[in-house]
Amino acid sequence: MARLPWHKIDTVLLDMDGTLLDLHFDTQFWVEHIPKKLAERTGKSLEDCHAHMQEAYAEVYGEIQWYCLDYWAEKLDLDIMSAKRELMHLIRMRDDSIPFLDALKKSERKVVLVTNAHPDSLSLKLEETELASHIDTLISTHQFGVTKESQSLWQQLQAHLDFDPAHTLFVDDSQRILDAAKEFGIAYTLGITNPDSQAPENDITGHPHTNNYHDIIQSIIDDNFQPHSQG
């Protein structure tokens, strides 16, 4: 079970997809639905479209284009948002997210969503979930032009939010992004090993990790919150 020194943490930065929301929607959309839509539009075989998309994803993996709906709409000549709405019934929060967010709110910590998701995708997910009512600030990295994989993002984000890295926790399901946060100087990180409810768990190394927020909620409640400015 992940153990975190909550009394030293006054800001919590949270990823969205796979961390607060079930990643199953995104997996189905990008891995299955988009190749299907491409096959319908082009008349090519589904197998060829799967292979084409794997190559296209690999070209921009981790870069802002990888997450950019405008980029994919232009590249594929597809209405991406319309295609997303066809699967929006799959958008759902993790079962343990609301209790976790409620515990953070009760502890009076500053809670910020920091997602690489495109603003339109973020809006769709806010429309379908309770995220907006449980988080203080919602940020898409597209407003900074770089992703959480980039040190430039962390520099801009720190300037924008004025958080103290030494008293900040960052939660994400990506090894690469957790590593980038740690490289920047975020003192506390937490990896989520089960982002997709329909897929096997991932390995997270070099970071405390969990597959169930319920395992750490009591420690948030028990650990008296004292902002670092007070000691």
VOBA-1610 file (N, C-alpha, C; in pm, whole numbers, padded with zeros to 5 digits, always signed):
BEGIN
Met+00084-00120+00000Met+00000+00000+00000Met+00088+00125+00000Ala+00051+00221-00083Ala+00128+00346-00091Ala+00116+00424+00040Arg+00229+00472+00089Arg+00230+00554+00210Arg+00283+00692+00174Leu+00204+00793+00203Leu+00242+00930+00170Leu+00238+01017+00295Pro+00333+01111+00309Pro+00334+01201+00425Pro+00236+01316+00404Trp+00109+01291+00426Trp+00006+01388+00394Trp+00025+01521+00465His+00086+01520+00582His+00106+01645+00655His+00205+01738+00585Lys+00277+01684+00484Lys+00372+01767+00409Lys+00315+01811+00274Ile+00194+01769+00244Ile+00134+01794+00111Ile+00020+01895+00122Asp+00030+02006+00049Asp-00080+02103+00050Asp-00142+02124-00087Thr-00080+02073-00194Thr-00137+02081-00328Thr-00137+01942-00390Val-00248+01905-00452Val-00258+01774-00518Val-00293+01797-00665Leu-00205+01755-00754Leu-00226+01765-00898Leu-00268+01627-00949Leu-00380+01622-01019Leu-00437+01495-01061Leu-00452+01484-01212Asp-00407+01374-01267Asp-00436+01338-01405Asp-00585+01304-01414Met-00637+01296-01536Met-00779+01263-01553Met-00798+01120-01602Asp-00763+01092-01727Asp-00793+00963-01789Asp-00706+00852-01732Gly-00771+00754-01670Gly-00700+00644-01608Gly-00670+00667-01462Thr-00676+00794-01420Thr-00646+00829-01281Thr-00774+00861-01205Leu-00862+00940-01264Leu-00993+00968-01205Leu-01106+00904-01288Leu-01084+00896-01418Leu-01181+00831-01507Leu-01127+00697-01554Asp-01218+00605-01578Asp-01180+00475-01634Asp-01124+00497-01774Leu-01006+00445-01800Leu-00941+00464-01930Leu-01006+00379-02041His-01101+00295-02004His-01163+00205-02102His-01223+00281-02220Phe-01286+00396-02192Phe-01343+00477-02302Phe-01236+00514-02403Asp-01124+00567-02354Asp-01018+00614-02445Asp-00954+00498-02520Thr-00935+00386-02450Thr-00878+00269-02515Thr-00967+00224-02630Gln-01095+00212-02602Gln-01188+00169-02706Gln-01194+00269-02820Phe-01193+00397-02787Phe-01207+00499-02890Phe-01087+00498-02985Trp-00966+00507-02929Trp-00847+00521-03014Trp-00800+00390-03076Val-00816+00280-03003Val-00764+00151-03052Val-00863+00080-03144Glu-00992+00093-03115Glu-01092+00019-03191Glu-01182+00108-03278His-01235+00215-03218His-01338+00293-03287His-01282+00376-03403Ile-01169+00441-03380Ile-01110+00524-03487Ile-01069+00441-03608Pro-00999+00327-03592Pro-00972+00243-03710Pro-01100+00200-03782Lys-01206+00173-03705Lys-01333+00133-03766Lys-01392+00248-03848Lys-01389+00369-03792Lys-01441+00486-03864Lys-01358+00513-03990Leu-01227+00495-03978Leu-01138+00516-04093Leu-01165+00414-04203Ala-01189+00290-04164Ala-01221+00186-04261Ala-01352+00217-04333Glu-01449+00268-04260Glu-01578+00303-04319Glu-01561+00417-04420Arg-01475+00513-04386Arg-01458+00629-04474Arg-01377+00597-04598Thr-01274+00514-04584Thr-01180+00490-04694Thr-01209+00363-04774Gly-01284+00270-04716Gly-01308+00144-04783Gly-01194+00045-04766Lys-01092+00082-04690Lys-00979-00008-04663Lys-01020-00111-04559Ser-00942-00218-04549Ser-00973-00321-04452Ser-00948-00269-04311Leu-01021-00327-04216Leu-01003-00288-04076Leu-00862-00318-04030Glu-00806-00427-04077Glu-00669-00464-04041Glu-00570-00358-04089Asp-00586-00311-04211Asp-00497-00206-04265Asp-00512-00077-04186Cys-00634-00043-04147Cys-00658+00081-04073Cys-00601+00072-03932His-00609-00045-03872His-00545-00065-03741His-00394-00040-03753Ala-00333-00099-03853Ala-00188-00084-03872Ala-00151+00061-03901His-00231+00127-03985His-00206+00268-04018His-00212+00355-03894Met-00312+00332-03809Met-00327+00415-03690Met-00216+00390-03589Gln-00171+00267-03578Gln-00059+00239-03487Gln+00065+00317-03529Glu+00090+00323-03659Glu+00204+00399-03711Glu+00183+00549-03687Ala+00062+00596-03711Ala+00032+00739-03694Ala+00046+00781-03548Tyr-00001+00696-03456Tyr+00012+00726-03314Tyr+00159+00731-03273Ala+00236+00635-03321Ala+00378+00627-03284Ala+00457+00751-03327Glu+00415+00813-03437Glu+00486+00930-03489Glu+00482+01049-03394Val+00375+01060-03317Val+00358+01179-03231Val+00337+01142-03084Tyr+00370+01019-03046Tyr+00347+00972-02910Tyr+00413+01064-02807Gly+00334+01108-02710Gly+00385+01192-02603Gly+00391+01340-02637Glu+00367+01375-02762Glu+00368+01515-02804Glu+00226+01570-02801Ile+00214+01701-02811Ile+00082+01763-02799Ile-00014+01715-02909Gln+00041+01683-03028Gln-00045+01635-03138Gln-00113+01503-03103Trp-00045+01421-03025Trp-00099+01289-02989Trp-00232+01303-02917Tyr-00246+01414-02843Tyr-00366+01439-02765Tyr-00462+01538-02833Cys-00423+01590-02949Cys-00496+01701-03011Cys-00606+01653-03106Leu-00730+01679-03072Leu-00841+01635-03157Leu-00841+01707-03291Asp-00798+01833-03294Asp-00791+01907-03421Asp-00689+01842-03515Tyr-00578+01800-03458Tyr-00473+01734-03539Tyr-00529+01608-03604Trp-00597+01524-03525Trp-00647+01398-03580Trp-00764+01420-03674Ala-00845+01520-03648Ala-00958+01550-03738Ala-00906+01586-03877Glu-00800+01668-03879Glu-00743+01710-04008Glu-00667+01595-04075Lys-00589+01523-03995Lys-00506+01417-04052Lys-00590+01303-04110Leu-00700+01270-04042Leu-00781+01155-04082Leu-00906+01195-04161Asp-00932+01325-04170Asp-01054+01375-04233Asp-01178+01311-04168Leu-01180+01317-04034Leu-01290+01260-03958Leu-01341+01363-03858Asp-01469+01357-03827Asp-01528+01439-03723Asp-01503+01366-03590Ile-01394+01402-03525Ile-01352+01329-03405Ile-01452+01343-03291Met-01503+01464-03269Met-01597+01483-03159Met-01727+01406-03182Ser-01773+01402-03305Ser-01892+01324-03335Ser-01867+01176-03308Ala-01749+01130-03344Ala-01712+00990-03319Ala-01703+00962-03170Lys-01652+01058-03093Lys-01644+01040-02948Lys-01783+01027-02887Arg-01875+01106-02936Arg-02011+01102-02881Arg-02078+00968-02907Glu-02034+00897-03008Glu-02090+00764-03035Glu-02056+00665-02925Leu-01948+00693-02852Leu-01905+00603-02744Leu-01917+00667-02606Met-01982+00781-02596Met-01979+00855-02470Met-02046+00779-02356His-02125+00677-02388His-02185+00595-02281His-02079+00519-02203Leu-01957+00511-02257Leu-01848+00442-02188Leu-01771+00534-02093Ile-01798+00664-02099Ile-01728+00758-02011Ile-01780+00741-01869Arg-01691+00708-01777Arg-01733+00691-01638Arg-01614+00714-01546Met-01645+00757-01425Met-01541+00775-01325Met-01502+00640-01266Arg-01380+00630-01218Arg-01341+00514-01141Arg-01432+00507-01017Asp-01459+00388-00970Asp-01548+00372-00856Asp-01493+00436-00729Asp-01360+00447-00721Asp-01299+00500-00598Asp-01263+00648-00607Ser-01294+00713-00718Ser-01250+00852-00738Ser-01324+00952-00649Ile-01457+00944-00644Ile-01533+01041-00565Ile-01498+01034-00416Pro-01489+00917-00356Pro-01447+00912-00215Pro-01308+00973-00194Phe-01218+00949-00288Phe-01083+01005-00280Phe-01087+01158-00288Leu-01162+01210-00385Leu-01174+01355-00401Leu-01243+01419-00282Asp-01343+01351-00228Asp-01413+01404-00110Asp-01319+01413+00009Ala-01233+01312+00026Ala-01137+01314+00136Ala-01037+01427+00120Leu-00993+01451-00002Leu-00901+01561-00028Leu-00967+01695+00001Lys-01093+01707-00039Lys-01166+01833-00017Lys-01183+01861+00132Lys-01218+01757+00208Lys-01235+01773+00352Lys-01104+01814+00420Ser-00992+01771+00362Ser-00862+01802+00421Ser-00815+01943+00386Glu-00892+02013+00302Glu-00867+02153+00265Glu-00743+02172+00178Arg-00699+02067+00114Arg-00587+02083+00021Arg-00636+02143-00111Lys-00546+02206-00181Lys-00578+02257-00314Lys-00571+02141-00412Val-00679+02118-00487Val-00688+02005-00579Val-00703+02058-00722Val-00610+02017-00808Val-00607+02068-00946Val-00601+01951-01045Leu-00690+01952-01142Leu-00684+01856-01251Leu-00588+01908-01357Val-00491+01826-01395Val-00397+01862-01501Val-00397+01748-01602Thr-00465+01769-01714Thr-00479+01664-01814Thr-00418+01704-01947Asn-00365+01605-02018Asn-00317+01627-02154Asn-00432+01626-02254Ala-00551+01592-02207Ala-00666+01584-02297Ala-00696+01720-02362His-00738+01715-02486His-00780+01835-02559His-00898+01899-02486Pro-00909+02033-02488Pro-01020+02100-02419Pro-01158+02048-02457Asp-01178+02010-02584Asp-01308+01957-02624Asp-01335+01821-02560Ser-01230+01742-02547Ser-01244+01612-02481Ser-01270+01630-02332Leu-01202+01725-02272Leu-01224+01757-02132Leu-01369+01800-02110Ser-01420+01886-02197Ser-01558+01934-02184Ser-01658+01820-02193Leu-01634+01727-02286Leu-01724+01613-02301Leu-01726+01528-02174Lys-01610+01510-02114Lys-01602+01427-01994Lys-01660+01499-01872Leu-01649+01630-01869Leu-01713+01706-01762Leu-01865+01698-01775Glu-01910+01692-01899Glu-02053+01682-01927Glu-02111+01550-01876Glu-02028+01446-01879Glu-02074+01311-01848Glu-02041+01265-01706Thr-01964+01344-01630Thr-01920+01301-01497Thr-01940+01413-01395Glu-01902+01383-01271Glu-01914+01479-01162Glu-01781+01550-01133Leu-01687+01540-01224Leu-01554+01594-01197Leu-01553+01741-01157Ala-01625+01822-01232Ala-01618+01968-01212Ala-01657+02011-01071Ser-01748+01938-01009Ser-01795+01977-00876Ser-01704+01927-00764His-01602+01850-00799His-01514+01793-00697His-01370+01844-00704Ile-01342+01933-00800Ile-01204+01978-00820Ile-01200+02130-00827Asp-01100+02190-00764Asp-01090+02336-00757Asp-01060+02400-00892Thr-00964+02344-00963Thr-00916+02403-01088Thr-00899+02295-01194Leu-00943+02322-01317Leu-00933+02227-01427Leu-00841+02284-01535Ile-00736+02210-01568Ile-00639+02259-01664Ile-00613+02155-01773Ser-00622+02198-01899Ser-00575+02119-02011Ser-00439+02172-02051Thr-00342+02085-02066Thr-00206+02130-02100Thr-00200+02195-02237His-00306+02183-02317His-00307+02246-02449His-00295+02399-02437Gln-00337+02455-02324Gln-00324+02599-02308Gln-00177+02642-02296Phe-00089+02546-02266Phe+00054+02575-02257Phe+00131+02528-02381Gly+00065+02451-02467Gly+00127+02408-02592Gly+00222+02290-02581Val+00234+02233-02463Val+00320+02116-02442Val+00251+02022-02344Thr+00300+01898-02336Thr+00237+01797-02253Thr+00312+01775-02122Lys+00253+01694-02037Lys+00315+01664-01907Lys+00445+01585-01921Glu+00469+01529-02038Glu+00597+01462-02062Glu+00712+01562-02071Ser+00680+01691-02092Ser+00779+01797-02115Ser+00811+01876-01989Gln+00939+01903-01967Gln+00979+01987-01854Gln+00926+02130-01870Ser+00909+02174-01994Ser+00853+02307-02019Ser+00713+02320-01959Leu+00634+02213-01968Leu+00500+02216-01910Leu+00507+02238-01760Trp+00594+02165-01694Trp+00603+02176-01548Trp+00649+02315-01505Gln+00740+02371-01582Gln+00787+02507-01552Gln+00672+02607-01566Gln+00597+02596-01676Gln+00485+02687-01699Gln+00373+02666-01598Leu+00347+02539-01564Leu+00241+02507-01471Leu+00273+02562-01331Gln+00397+02549-01290Gln+00438+02598-01159Gln+00422+02750-01152Ala+00461+02818-01260Ala+00445+02963-01265Ala+00298+03003-01265His+00216+02926-01333His+00073+02956-01345His-00001+02934-01213Leu+00030+02825-01144Leu-00043+02790-01022Leu+00026+02836-00895Asp+00155+02867-00907Asp+00235+02910-00792Asp+00232+02806-00679Phe+00248+02679-00716Phe+00257+02575-00613Phe+00403+02552-00575Asp+00423+02498-00457Asp+00557+02465-00410Asp+00582+02317-00439Pro+00674+02285-00531Pro+00699+02145-00565Pro+00733+02059-00444Ala+00793+02119-00343Ala+00835+02043-00225Ala+00716+01999-00140His+00599+02058-00164His+00480+02026-00086His+00364+01989-00177Thr+00398+01926-00290Thr+00298+01891-00391Thr+00300+01741-00419Leu+00180+01685-00435Leu+00163+01546-00478Leu+00107+01546-00620Phe+00163+01460-00706Phe+00112+01443-00841Phe+00071+01298-00860Val-00051+01277-00912Val-00105+01143-00932Val-00132+01119-01080Asp-00080+01008-01134Asp-00095+00979-01276Asp-00081+00829-01298Asp-00126+00780-01414Asp-00113+00638-01445Asp+00000+00610-01543Ser+00073+00714-01586Ser+00179+00699-01685Ser+00317+00702-01621Gln+00396+00599-01645Gln+00532+00595-01593Gln+00614+00713-01644Arg+00603+00741-01774Arg+00681+00850-01833Arg+00647+00985-01771Ile+00519+01007-01747Ile+00476+01136-01694Ile+00512+01149-01546Leu+00497+01041-01473Leu+00540+01043-01332Leu+00689+01072-01323Asp+00766+01012-01411Asp+00912+01036-01413Asp+00943+01182-01444Ala+00865+01241-01538Ala+00887+01381-01575Ala+00857+01474-01458Ala+00751+01443-01384Ala+00716+01524-01267Ala+00825+01515-01160Lys+00874+01395-01141Lys+00980+01375-01042Lys+01108+01447-01083Glu+01138+01443-01213Glu+01257+01513-01265Glu+01246+01663-01240Phe+01125+01717-01254Phe+01104+01860-01232Phe+01127+01898-01086Gly+01095+01805-00998Gly+01114+01833-00857Gly+00989+01818-00772Ile+00881+01763-00834Ile+00762+01734-00755Ile+00801+01632-00647Ala+00781+01668-00523Ala+00833+01586-00413Ala+00761+01452-00398Tyr+00631+01451-00424Tyr+00553+01331-00397Tyr+00473+01291-00522Thr+00485+01166-00557Thr+00413+01113-00674Thr+00339+00986-00633Leu+00233+00958-00707Leu+00156+00836-00684Leu+00113+00780-00819Gly+00149+00656-00844Gly+00114+00592-00970Gly-00011+00507-00957Ile-00094+00509-01059Ile-00216+00428-01063Ile-00191+00311-01156Thr-00202+00189-01103Thr-00162+00071-01179Thr-00276+00007-01257Asn-00401+00050-01232Asn-00516-00011-01302Asn-00601+00096-01370Pro-00544+00168-01466Pro-00619+00278-01530Pro-00741+00233-01610Asp-00733+00114-01671Asp-00840+00063-01757Asp-00904-00056-01686Ser-01033-00044-01653Ser-01101-00150-01577Ser-01111-00281-01654Gln-01090-00274-01785Gln-01103-00394-01869Gln-00969-00449-01913Ala-00859-00397-01858Ala-00725-00439-01900Ala-00642-00481-01780Pro-00535-00558-01803Pro-00447-00597-01693Pro-00380-00475-01630Glu-00334-00490-01507Glu-00266-00381-01439Glu-00130-00352-01502Asn-00086-00226-01487Asn+00045-00183-01535Asn+00146-00188-01422Asp+00274-00198-01458Asp+00381-00186-01360Asp+00423-00040-01350Ile+00432+00011-01229Ile+00485+00144-01203Ile+00607+00127-01114Thr+00722+00178-01158Thr+00844+00164-01079Thr+00899+00301-01041Gly+00961+00307-00924Gly+01023+00431-00879Gly+00927+00530-00816His+00802+00489-00798His+00699+00576-00739His+00608+00492-00651Pro+00560+00547-00540Pro+00454+00477-00467Pro+00337+00455-00562His+00265+00347-00547His+00155+00322-00640His+00040+00250-00571Thr-00077+00256-00634Thr-00196+00192-00579Thr-00290+00152-00692Asn-00380+00059-00662Asn-00487+00025-00756Asn-00624+00052-00695Asn-00624+00121-00576Asn-00750+00147-00508Asn-00732+00263-00411Tyr-00798+00375-00440Tyr-00785+00493-00353Tyr-00837+00466-00211His-00929+00371-00197His-00982+00341-00065His-00870+00302+00033Asp-00761+00248-00022Asp-00650+00206+00063Asp-00576+00324+00127Ile-00592+00444+00070Ile-00518+00559+00123Ile-00609+00668+00179Ile-00740+00654+00160Ile-00832+00758+00206Ile-00823+00779+00357Gln-00818+00672+00433Gln-00814+00686+00578Gln-00689+00759+00624Ser-00578+00738+00552Ser-00454+00806+00590Ser-00464+00957+00565Ile-00543+00998+00466Ile-00566+01141+00442Ile-00643+01200+00559Ile-00745+01127+00602Ile-00830+01173+00711Ile-00753+01177+00844Asp-00673+01074+00867Asp-00602+01062+00995Asp-00486+01160+01009Asp-00424+01192+00896Asp-00304+01275+00900Asp-00344+01423+00904Asn-00331+01488+01017Asn-00371+01627+01030Asn-00305+01713+00924Phe-00385+01794+00859Phe-00332+01881+00753Phe-00280+02011+00811Gln-00154+02036+00787Gln-00094+02162+00828Gln-00019+02218+00707Pro-00071+02325+00646Pro-00002+02385+00532Pro+00144+02411+00567His+00233+02391+00468His+00376+02402+00497His+00414+02541+00548Ser+00333+02642+00514Ser+00362+02776+00560Ser+00346+02790+00712Gln+00276+02690+00771Gln+00253+02693+00915Gln+00343+02595+00990Gly+00431+02532+00918Gly+00521+02442+00988Gly+00541+02313+00915
//
